[in-house]
């Protein structure tokens, strides 16, 4: 290209130092022109996104959730970030949820209702039948739903029950998740001799709600949420353990910005992103999420080689290292990495290698 350009300039009488300056100017621009245009484009998108997030958080978050998969973060992380910014969410409910996530108005503010699209294994045609039948007449029981949506599969009913999506299907009382699971399993079959006396003693609706199973505890509900939807609108898995973490000197992510550069710190959280860019000379970058925010972790090639299995195969980590604060950009340079056997409730990380 340069040879053709010089021939053209010679033909036009542009020679000597003037020609060299033009070539140098074009060459210099070529070194940054492409990334400059990308940076300008990204800056515009970042500004527009920040504006929408600041002024229209409910609409922005709903749109993000309804256009997955996209972007850098999993839906579980988007929800937790929005909650930290004050947005409230309501769980999946067969009596309320649409296929997409929706915005509901309350007396106080706007809330986001998670849509049926996030129920793992629930076919869209099944969800559509649920919505159509719900418009005709509200469901009164799980048995009623099964009869009016005849193509719904047992596995679909099980996951809906396990995530609490059928807790409010009865018009008279709220049922718990294990009660719903019990009703799914006995739906369409005899109760058996063991419970016949109990069922005969109760009225028809009480009979349908009877369950010998105890409700799920907090951990079991979290595990069921992540297994059935990949997210939770409840507490972050780290939240229940904060008091114990504080006693052991583990700093929440939100506190890192107030610590002195060079401080030795200990952080813990769910691994939401693993990155090892080809241009980073073997360095690995992690994002650890707790209930207060996200901590960015830098791992040297030597440490990653030593602790590769721990870093790659654990959903939760506890990391000791040195705090780095460079012009307000906070990170922790890892020195020691340990698995943190906190919970079975975790969303899959976004891994980029």
Steps between C-alpha positions, in 0.01 A plus 500: 500500500783740588674435166181574305443812711852628433464437127174692500648793693805509268265522205327796668828673576496428875854399586776521757429597861134577433444150368679347803290704744176383334613135514601540866164658590304220332720232660460656845123511468492137386656400833209637706218578259339156520502475882399867523183437298419197714561700817269779381228249413534325835498832687168593338345165593641525854359851543155400372498190722606699806228759436229234468625313806503819707161640394303194383644214704191277490452529123874466429537189716184339360623557145839347584337193655266456203784506247724233646741355414697820450773707655762421759302401809254223580136591584566408864766773521283756320224441755731530800652822364154648442393400852803679645381810310157479661294306245263236639418170331218249532551129436355282226133425569267302272214726612686825416804455275492552124745324268727807505603692810257785564470818705230515766386814677458499877386773735864588567700437184554290191604136541617243246321166479722219370351329196430134428776506238749449783352166611748238382334229295167682463402499135371826357187331365422368849543848645268641234232246593535597866455867412200432274321289760577752775320772301191282467489421871754505786644166604376370836745213552787312344260228393286766331805634313597150387149425369469828312854485356497133402830506311701623798762241591575369848855643488359843419263478797784388725724795418212747536425355843865493610559871423184611683312596185186324625503623861201728436296277272244431775247778554468425872853452628864520404674165460872437538725350234515148637124498535477595133748227408293251700186602313679469165606144580154389622322683219292252302572205726340362821636636828564153639374330813740688729329836439146395405362554853653849518364595159149372574494703823578827315291699255596477133733802482669421830551147374674625189733716711592234755871410505711311755818680387671785685562829316840560339749698707680810365789307347271246335291780346815668366625175349158434344491856357838471329437144384159589357561851364871588525419796726326609818309810604569410863815557702843453343658171614774698677259709709413234758870449579607866532519506880736201501703646212541827688627314805762334279622826351341459157415840351182555301554626145338835582767576763802466270475857366548638852821303567853630444689406185742219582293363789490125549138391465290187493191475280255223417216451258340314214711486183291672234771561236833335415718665234839420352545738204762404244658845531537484881824295507336212685331705773153386609225735613210395722187677616381393845145598593364528852181661627658849495661507156780362284872471579746482211787255548835481316680165495859471377589224249707322765220500758246389240724209399531396864131538590344432160261231626380714790438803281322317219291244686357688799191720497607689815852614592669673790803704395770683694704762322613859467251777428578711196333839459609667178305820431192355666519164319496240778644150470667237715824335390458147627760336719309204639192329355282247680171331416208630701245226556216736573195386307376286213302805384693675226452611142753377242786741440572665168839356406714667234833336422 
